[in-house]
């Protein structure tokens, strides 16, 4: 079985580490107090900004955000092969790259993140299949590898657009993963060895 939805402790640690690092990074600086000054002459009011439509042709799309993280290996395997801070950093950088390059992406998608010593790989999928996004794939390929002690670690991040409820159930697996699983040996380690052989 490829899916381990019951691994809660490490997932909570990963999400906590991602939240802590992102809250520190995204906290805006506090403006300095303005010196006392004479009142300025009344200025004409600025025109009101047009309201953004929630969705529809020509409207600004609602932003994507991380909904949840799923481990595809047991918690003990992930903890043995990696450290939570390093892995959380990779997940944070991956989700930030996807959100920054969100152009035509579906309202719900999975980023399957695999990491091994010296290399990372990300697959993007949705309920309708694999996502073709060459520019985003090139950006994700540039992400700096993290410290992996042994083997490969695989984590799935589900991102959803604001106002969208995430689907429940198993992650959206890439077509190559499904083919590799049906070829024999359906453990996640066997599948990842077939779809992303070590160099």
C-alpha positions as CSV (number, residue, x, y, z in Angstrom):
1,X,0.0,0.0,0.0
2,X,1.4,3.4,-1.0
3,X,-0.6,5.6,1.4
4,X,0.0,6.1,5.1
5,X,-2.7,8.5,6.3
6,X,-2.4,7.7,10.0
7,X,1.1,9.1,10.5
8,X,0.1,12.2,12.5
9,X,3.0,13.0,14.8
10,X,5.7,13.7,12.1
11,X,3.1,15.5,9.9
12,X,2.3,17.8,12.8
13,X,6.0,18.5,13.4
14,X,6.5,19.2,9.7
15,X,3.5,21.6,9.5
16,X,4.6,23.3,12.8
17,X,8.1,23.8,11.5
18,X,6.7,25.2,8.2
19,X,4.4,27.5,10.0
20,X,7.0,28.8,12.4
21,X,9.5,29.6,9.7
22,X,7.0,31.2,7.4
23,X,5.5,33.3,10.2
24,X,8.9,34.7,11.0
25,X,9.7,35.3,7.3
26,X,6.4,36.9,6.4
27,X,5.9,39.2,9.4
28,X,5.9,42.8,8.0
29,X,8.2,45.3,9.6
30,X,6.4,47.7,12.0
31,X,6.4,51.3,10.6
32,X,8.2,54.0,12.6
33,X,6.0,56.5,14.3
34,X,5.5,59.6,12.1
35,X,6.7,62.9,13.5
36,X,4.1,65.4,14.5
37,X,3.3,67.8,11.7
38,X,0.9,70.5,10.7
39,X,-2.3,69.2,9.0
40,X,-1.9,69.0,5.3
41,X,-4.4,70.6,3.0
42,X,-7.3,68.4,2.1
43,X,-6.6,66.2,-0.9
44,X,-9.0,64.7,-3.4
45,X,-10.0,61.2,-2.4
46,X,-8.3,58.5,-4.4
47,X,-10.6,56.5,-6.7
48,X,-11.8,53.3,-5.1
49,X,-10.1,50.1,-6.3
50,X,-12.4,47.8,-8.3
51,X,-13.6,44.8,-6.4
52,X,-12.1,41.5,-7.5
53,X,-14.4,38.9,-8.7
54,X,-14.1,35.6,-6.8
55,X,-13.7,33.7,-10.1
56,X,-14.6,33.9,-13.7
57,X,-13.1,35.0,-17.0
58,X,-10.8,38.0,-16.7
59,X,-10.8,37.9,-12.9
60,X,-7.8,37.6,-10.6
61,X,-7.6,34.0,-9.6
62,X,-7.9,33.1,-5.9
63,X,-4.6,32.1,-4.4
64,X,-3.4,28.6,-3.8
65,X,-2.5,27.6,-0.3
66,X,-1.2,24.4,1.5
67,X,-4.1,22.4,2.9
68,X,-2.4,19.3,4.3
69,X,0.7,17.0,4.2
70,X,0.6,13.2,3.8
71,X,3.5,10.8,4.4
72,X,3.8,8.0,1.9
73,X,6.1,6.0,4.2
74,X,5.8,5.2,7.8
75,X,6.6,7.9,10.3
76,X,9.6,5.9,11.6
77,X,11.1,5.5,8.1
78,X,10.8,9.3,7.4
79,X,12.3,10.2,10.8
80,X,15.1,7.7,10.4
81,X,16.0,9.0,6.9
82,X,15.7,12.7,7.3
83,X,15.3,15.5,9.9
84,X,12.0,17.3,10.3
85,X,13.4,20.8,10.0
86,X,15.3,20.1,6.8
87,X,12.3,18.4,5.3
88,X,10.0,21.1,6.4
89,X,12.2,23.7,4.7
90,X,12.1,21.8,1.4
91,X,8.3,21.5,1.6
92,X,8.0,25.2,2.4
93,X,10.3,26.2,-0.6
94,X,8.3,23.8,-2.8
95,X,4.9,25.2,-1.9
96,X,6.2,28.8,-2.2
97,X,7.5,28.0,-5.8
98,X,4.2,26.5,-6.8
99,X,2.2,29.4,-5.4
100,X,4.5,32.0,-7.0
101,X,4.2,30.3,-10.4
102,X,0.5,29.7,-10.2
103,X,-0.7,30.3,-13.7
104,X,-3.5,28.0,-15.0
105,X,-3.0,25.5,-12.2
106,X,-6.1,23.6,-11.1
107,X,-8.1,24.5,-7.9
108,X,-6.7,21.4,-6.2
109,X,-3.4,19.7,-6.8
110,X,-0.9,17.4,-5.2
111,X,2.9,18.0,-5.2
112,X,4.6,14.7,-4.6
113,X,8.1,15.6,-3.2
114,X,10.8,13.0,-3.2
115,X,14.2,13.7,-1.6
116,X,17.4,11.6,-1.5
117,X,21.0,12.5,-0.8
118,X,22.0,15.3,-3.2
119,X,18.7,15.4,-5.2
120,X,15.0,16.3,-5.1
121,X,12.2,15.6,-7.5
122,X,8.6,16.9,-7.6
123,X,5.6,15.5,-9.5
124,X,2.5,17.6,-9.9
125,X,-0.9,15.9,-10.2
126,X,-4.6,16.6,-9.9
127,X,-7.8,14.6,-9.9
128,X,-7.7,14.7,-13.7
129,X,-4.2,13.4,-14.0
130,X,-0.6,14.7,-14.4
131,X,-0.1,18.5,-14.6
132,X,2.0,19.8,-17.5
133,X,3.7,23.0,-16.3
134,X,7.2,23.2,-17.9
135,X,8.2,26.5,-16.4
136,X,7.2,25.5,-12.9
137,X,8.9,22.1,-13.3
138,X,12.1,23.9,-14.2
139,X,11.8,26.1,-11.1
140,X,11.1,23.1,-8.9
141,X,14.2,21.3,-10.3
142,X,16.4,24.2,-9.1
143,X,15.4,23.7,-5.4
144,X,18.5,23.1,-3.3
145,X,18.6,19.5,-2.0
146,X,18.2,18.8,1.7
147,X,20.1,16.6,4.2
148,X,18.9,13.0,3.7
149,X,20.7,10.4,5.7
150,X,19.7,7.3,3.7
151,X,17.3,6.1,1.1
152,X,14.5,8.3,-0.3
153,X,11.8,10.2,1.6
154,X,8.4,10.9,-0.1
155,X,5.9,13.4,1.1
156,X,2.7,14.7,-0.6
157,X,1.4,18.3,-0.2
158,X,-2.1,19.0,-1.1
159,X,-2.7,22.6,-2.3
160,X,-6.1,24.1,-2.8
161,X,-7.4,27.4,-4.0
162,X,-9.0,29.7,-1.5
163,X,-12.7,28.8,-1.1
164,X,-12.1,25.2,-2.3
165,X,-12.6,22.3,0.0
166,X,-9.8,19.7,-0.3
167,X,-10.8,16.2,-1.3
168,X,-10.5,13.4,1.2
169,X,-8.8,10.1,0.4
170,X,-5.6,9.0,-1.2
171,X,-3.2,11.4,-3.0
172,X,-3.5,11.8,-6.8
173,X,-0.7,9.6,-8.1
174,X,1.2,10.3,-11.3
175,X,0.6,7.9,-14.2
176,X,4.2,6.7,-14.1
177,X,3.8,5.8,-10.4
178,X,0.6,3.8,-11.1
179,X,2.4,2.0,-14.0
180,X,5.4,1.2,-11.7
181,X,3.1,-0.1,-9.0
182,X,1.3,-2.4,-11.3
183,X,4.6,-3.7,-12.7
184,X,5.2,-5.6,-9.4
185,X,6.3,-4.7,-5.9
186,X,3.9,-2.0,-4.8
187,X,5.8,-0.7,-1.8
188,X,6.6,3.0,-2.2
189,X,10.3,2.4,-2.1
190,X,10.0,-0.1,-5.0
191,X,7.8,2.4,-7.0
192,X,10.2,5.3,-6.5
193,X,13.2,3.2,-7.5
194,X,11.4,2.5,-10.9
195,X,10.2,6.0,-11.6
196,X,13.3,7.8,-10.3
197,X,16.3,5.5,-10.4
198,X,19.3,6.5,-8.3
199,X,22.3,7.8,-10.3
